[in-house]
Amino acid sequence: MTLTRRHGSATVALPSEREVLVTRKFDAPAELLFDVLTKPEHVRVWFTDGDQDLEVCDIDLRVGGDYRYVGVFADGTRCAFHGTFIEIERPTRTVETWVFEGRPDDEAVETVELHEQGGVTTMRNVLAFKDQATRDATLWAAADGVHAADGIQGSYDNLEDYLATLT
Amino acid sequence: MARAAAASDVFNAISETHRREILDALMPGERPVGELVDALRLTQAQVSKHLRVLSDAGLVKCRADGRRRLYRVDHERLRPLHDWMEKYERHWNARLDRLDDYLGDLQRKDAE
């Protein structure tokens, strides 16, 4: 499925030595985007692609409540992370701890902010690590995992192309 | 993992504000230490110390021009950082494209 995306791509920036910021605009009201980001029945639909099965998607959306996601790649590799909600202001903001279970000692704090203007909602997602070394090591590990997944996704794409030639 | 180690050296080298300023100052082309001292308002000793860290990470190269030493950015060595940013951006975009499509589906369904 190809849809025209009015607001294009996400941008990734390193606004300070220990943070990473992802910004993206969506053609949807903040209320809807907030629900799609925080309700398991929605998250299950978009969070993972064909290369990864979302085995666990638990979200207890209240201050002090926990969330946990576990994705399983086609080769059986698991990618899990979890955290606890610190602030919830529907539909504009959540703050939660963020732990990548591959590096359980390197807890970060994630802040998600939604700002709606004229029907378009801008999402800002900031992950703040305790220091620069932790950020770089964690994100590098995560990006490497993603890199591996890219390869798997690529092979699915190839298969899809091949199947298309048969029908 | 030689690749990851090389990348973390680069990350470490650019973790310091003055070192990032030195790289910025060298982006247009090579410059002698004296000009960096003037541009950044640091002491010669401070600039030399930062240049040493950048050199060790391979991010700047140096050549002698008579009695002056000229420094320049090795753009090739900045590539791991660019690669990493691209990879991370791709990962986010793949996921957020799915989110975007899903939001579109929900709103179309709602409009029907």
Chai-1 contact restraints between the chains, C-beta under 6 A:
chainA,res_idxA,chainB,res_idxB,connection_type,confidence,min_distance_angstrom,max_distance_angstrom,comment,restraint_id
A,L3,B,D101,contact,1.0,0.0,6.0,A-B,restraint_1
A,L3,B,G104,contact,1.0,0.0,6.0,A-B,restraint_2
A,R5,B,D100,contact,1.0,0.0,6.0,A-B,restraint_3
A,S9,B,N93,contact,1.0,0.0,6.0,A-B,restraint_4
A,A10,B,W92,contact,1.0,0.0,6.0,A-B,restraint_5
A,A10,B,N93,contact,1.0,0.0,6.0,A-B,restraint_6
A,A10,B,L96,contact,1.0,0.0,6.0,A-B,restraint_7
A,V12,B,M85,contact,1.0,0.0,6.0,A-B,restraint_8
A,V12,B,Y88,contact,1.0,0.0,6.0,A-B,restraint_9
A,V12,B,E89,contact,1.0,0.0,6.0,A-B,restraint_10
A,E17,B,S15,contact,1.0,0.0,6.0,A-B,restraint_11
A,V22,B,W92,contact,1.0,0.0,6.0,A-B,restraint_12
A,R24,B,L96,contact,1.0,0.0,6.0,A-B,restraint_13
A,F26,B,D100,contact,1.0,0.0,6.0,A-B,restraint_14
A,F26,B,L103,contact,1.0,0.0,6.0,A-B,restraint_15
A,A28,B,L103,contact,1.0,0.0,6.0,A-B,restraint_16
A,V45,B,Y102,contact,1.0,0.0,6.0,A-B,restraint_17
A,W46,B,R98,contact,1.0,0.0,6.0,A-B,restraint_18
A,W46,B,L99,contact,1.0,0.0,6.0,A-B,restraint_19
A,W46,B,Y102,contact,1.0,0.0,6.0,A-B,restraint_20
A,Q132,B,S15,contact,1.0,0.0,6.0,A-B,restraint_21
A,D136,B,F11,contact,1.0,0.0,6.0,A-B,restraint_22
A,W140,B,A4,contact,1.0,0.0,6.0,A-B,restraint_23
A,A143,B,W84,contact,1.0,0.0,6.0,A-B,restraint_24
A,A143,B,K87,contact,1.0,0.0,6.0,A-B,restraint_25
A,A143,B,Y88,contact,1.0,0.0,6.0,A-B,restraint_26
A,V146,B,H91,contact,1.0,0.0,6.0,A-B,restraint_27
A,H147,B,K87,contact,1.0,0.0,6.0,A-B,restraint_28
